[in-house]
Amino acid sequence: MIDTEIKSNLDNIFKRVGAAAERSGRTMEDIRVIAVTKTVEADRIKNVYEYGLLDMGENRVQELTEKYDKLPTDCKWHLIGHLQTNKVKYIIDKVEMIHSVDSMELAKEINSRAAKHGRKIDILLQVNVSGEDTKFGISPGDVDEYVGIISRMENISLRGLMTIAPFTQDPQVIRPVFRNLYNIYIDIKHKNIDNVNMDYLSMGMSNDFEIAIEEGANIVRIGTGIFGKRDYTKK
Ligand SMILES: *Cc1c(COP(=O)(O)O)cnc(C)c1O
């Protein structure tokens, strides 16, 4: 039996995802919803799995590896938070995609660790569109250079871009951030660069995913909207 609160939260999220997708000329199937499971215990995460949502997002390496062992093997784990270079080795064989590549040093380390495991790993470049110094991510003006260099890394497949909007409820602040990243994404897509497949735009969280979808996101990362307010004391 799925926890009734989590089930109704998920029903609500998917309904809103579908409606926002339609407003942007797409359907629910075009949008990949990632359940952000940080601070949530494995037993509660299982509800999401039972519901049929298999994409899980974690922002810390240790939590990801712990939960990886506790949840079914067909879960797909996304690393969505800042990743330290020295921790790449712990997750390289466990993740579906790394959303938070924010330095060349990190890209190089992912490439060399992936090579050791004989795999090619999907990554997104995290862009700090709003320029807030509290946020990780490369600046918009550096994206082209990063794309050029990463496209030559044999064990990385660059799949798209990711951003986190400023922490505000004001759509007039949030919307232009998403629109900017969409434009960068489309520009790169149109260049048809070898070994670069711009097919994912990861933007939007519980408070702003509808705006993100309207502006072209096709991955949204939802935590509190599914699990309720995070309890940091339990972790
Ligand atoms: C925590 C987190 C989310 C989810 O945030 P909610 O507001 O709980 O939906 C999404 N993306 C990243 C990178 C996060 O760290």
The ligand as an SDF file (V2000), in Angstrom:
LIG
                    3D

 15 15  0  0  0  0  0  0  0  0999 V2000
   16.6180   19.8710   -3.0740 C   0  0  0  0  0  0  0  0  0  0  0  0
   16.7600   20.0560   -4.5150 C   0  0  0  0  0  0  0  0  0  0  0  0
   15.6390   19.9990   -5.3740 C   0  0  0  0  0  0  0  0  0  0  0  0
   14.2130   19.7960   -4.8750 C   0  0  0  0  0  0  0  0  0  0  0  0
   13.7790   20.8930   -4.1510 O   0  0  0  0  0  0  0  0  0  0  0  0
   12.2530   21.0010   -3.6750 P   0  0  0  0  0  0  0  0  0  0  0  0
   12.0530   22.4420   -3.4610 O   0  0  0  0  0  0  0  0  0  0  0  0
   12.1530   20.2010   -2.4200 O   0  0  0  0  0  0  0  0  0  0  0  0
   11.4120   20.4380   -4.7480 O   0  0  0  0  0  0  0  0  0  0  0  0
   15.8600   20.1430   -6.7290 C   0  0  0  0  0  0  0  0  0  0  0  0
   17.0980   20.3320   -7.2300 N   0  0  0  0  0  0  0  0  0  0  0  0
   18.1860   20.3970   -6.4590 C   0  0  0  0  0  0  0  0  0  0  0  0
   19.5140   20.6080   -7.0820 C   0  0  0  0  0  0  0  0  0  0  0  0
   18.0580   20.2570   -5.0800 C   0  0  0  0  0  0  0  0  0  0  0  0
   19.1520   20.3200   -4.3070 O   0  0  0  0  0  0  0  0  0  0  0  0
  1  2  1  0
  2  3  1  0
  2 14  2  0
  3  4  1  0
  3 10  2  0
  4  5  1  0
  5  6  1  0
  6  7  2  0
  6  8  1  0
  6  9  1  0
 10 11  1  0
 11 12  2  0
 12 13  1  0
 12 14  1  0
 14 15  1  0
M  END
$$$$
